[in-house]
Amino acid sequence: MTRVLPFRVLVVEDDAGLRQFTREWLEDAGYEARVAENGAEALGALSWGPDLILLDLAMPVMDGWQFLERLHGDRLTGDRLTGDRLTGTGPAIAPPVIVLTGTSRQDAEIPRGAAAILEKPFDFDLLGRSIATYAGALTG
């Protein structure tokens, strides 16, 4: 079954300027975008049904590592995450996660549960190609 756009991207970033700029860039590129300031807010945004998550690792409240652990751990149990509570049963389908990090890609290990990693400051052309790969797989 082919899904019609818009492709949904959740941006999880504690830097307000980068978070807003990335959201606007995604919307200008034709994607639907929502933002979260930290992993805890991102858990609440999962009910929106993002197709892809852009995730910073270093954030207050709940960092990217903790978010991935929660997302990945819940996927392993077969429970669905809705907001900050687990509800329902059955296979949970977690969206792919692209990690955004200030650590050099040469020094960074792709965290468990992440599909890819981009070094900050990231190249928006590269980010666009990465997102298009996932969007194309879903829509096309």
Buried (B, 14 or more C-beta within 10 A) or exposed (E): EEEEEBBBBBBBBBBEEBBEBBBEBBEEBEBBBBBBBBBBBBBBBBEEEBBBBBBBBBBEEBBBBBBBBBBBEBBEEEBBBEEEEBEEEEEBEBBBBBBBBEBEEEEBEBBEBBBEBBBBEBEEEEBBEBBEEBBEEBEE
